[in-house]
Amino acid sequence: MAEGTILKALSGFYYVDTGAALVTCRARGKFRHNKQTPLVGDRVAFTDLGDGTGALDDILPRRNEFYRPAVSNIELLVVIASGAIPVTDPFLIDRVVSIAESRDCEPIICINKCDLDAAEELYRTYQGAGFTTIRVSAETGEGIDLLRQTIAGKTCAFTGNSGVGKSSILNALEPAFGLQTGEVSEKLGRGRHTTRHVELFRLSNGAVVADTPGFSSFDTEWEEIRRPEELPATFREFRPYLDQCRFQGCAHVKEKGCAVRKAMREGRIASSRYESYVRLYEQAKEVPEWERK
């Protein structure tokens, strides 16, 4: 039995990289019987049939898994944002970052198009919250070397609202990819969707990266978010204050004596981050327990 990593899943075929070859596999019937779905990023055991094809036998233990996009074993989630058209809504960043934090996955905030707009407020917000925050320009190459160093040797997913330049950044990191890029529609203020499926690519610096659909497809299914009482821990700048509230079980929404709200009022927590938390908390409360995964 051989082992490898699923680099691409398409139409029921799983393309498994063994390090020496790419083997096209089908999943055995037991996966359907056990209601298991192999994901891009999975380490798997398979039977090599000797003709370039194989049969998936087992999924090895996962570090984490995401439902939208369907990927696993991601160490870094690189969230591409922009202060230029299309301008990124911070709530979109915070929603995805919260999921990453709950999945043992380190978020990296990458602000593209810095040659057009330095996005000072976005930069200060996320750097101040304790995230690695990098300004880049896929057009001029600014910051690309720093991003390349940051992700070296890691398995990463790239995501962001359509049109912010995910594929362009990947092309800048490794021009040989030649990934299709789309022009931004100025009329709509958003990008035409160009990424059709999730696929992992190997970089020469040892990183493995996934170009994923934009936020329009990275729609948060609320069963991905932890229960409301677990949500505060997914906002890392809240953590120093969580045990300092007057009342045990504080929701940090409107309670008196809340240390998180006090830190926000005093400028130690960005108001946009706190507003995202409240919005996520209220939405998470509406999810029935049976819908959670």
Residue, then its C-alpha position, 0 to 999 in steps of 0.5 A: m500500500a502506498e501513501g500520498t497527498i490529494l492535490k486535486a479532486l475532480s469528477g470522482f477522480y482523486y489525483v494523489d501525489t506520492g512525491a515521485a508520481l501523480v496517481t489517478c485514484r478512485a475511492r473505494g465503495k466503503f467511503r460512500h458507505n461510511k459517508q466519508t469524502p476525501l478532500v484536497g489536502d488529505r494524506v491517504a493510503f491507496t493501492d497502486l494498480g501499476d498503470g498510473t491509477g489506484a484505489l483509495d483505501d484510507i484517509l490518514p488523520r487530519r489536522n483540520e478540515f474546511y467545508r467551503p472550500a473543501v480542503s484539509n490539513i491547512e497550516l496557513l490561511v492566506v486571506i487576500a484583501s484590498g483597499a482598492i477596487p474591489v474594496t474588502d469588507p472587514f467582516l468577510i475577513d473576520r468571518v473566515v479568520s474566525i473559522a481558521e482560528s477554530r481549526d488550528c490554522e494560522p491566518i495571514i492577512c495579505i493586502n494586495k494592490c498596495d501600489l493603488d491603496a496602502a489600506e492603512e486602516l486594514y493594516r493597522t487593524y490586523q497587525g494590531a490584533g496580532f496577525t502577520t499582515i503583509r502588503v503586496s502588489a502582484e502588479t509591481g512585485e512589492g512584498i512578494d518576496l516577504l510573502r514567499q518567505t512567510i509561507a515557505g514549507k507550509t501547506c496554505a490556502f489562499t482565499g479572498n473576495s473575487g477580484v482581489g488578485k488571488s491568482s495574480i499573487l500565485n502567478a507572482l509567487e511562481p510564474a510557471f503556474g500561469l494561472q488564469t486571471g480575471e479582469v475586475s469589472e469596474k462597473l460591478g466593483r467585483g471580480r469575475h469568478t475565475t477559479r473553478h475548483v480547489e487544487l494544490f500547487r507546489l512552489s519551489n520554496g517547499a510551500v504547497v498552496a491552494d487557490t480557492p474560490g472567492f468569498s462568494s463561494f466561501d460562504t460560511e455555513w454556520e455549523e462551521i462556526r463553534r457554538p456561540e460560547e466558543l466564538p470569543a476564543t476565535f478572536r485572539e485579541f479578546r483572549p487576555y480579557l475573557d477571564q476579567c469580565r464581572f460575570q461568568g459566561c459573559a457573552h461580550v455583547k451588552e453585559k455590564g462589567c465586560a472586560v472585552r467591551k471595555a478594551m474596545r472602548e479604550g481602543r485596545i480592540a478595533s471597533s470593526r473587529y468587535e462589531s464583526y464578533v457581535r454579528l457572528y455571535e448573533q448569527a451563530k445563536e440562530v443555528p439549531e444544534w442539529e445543524r452543527k457539524 
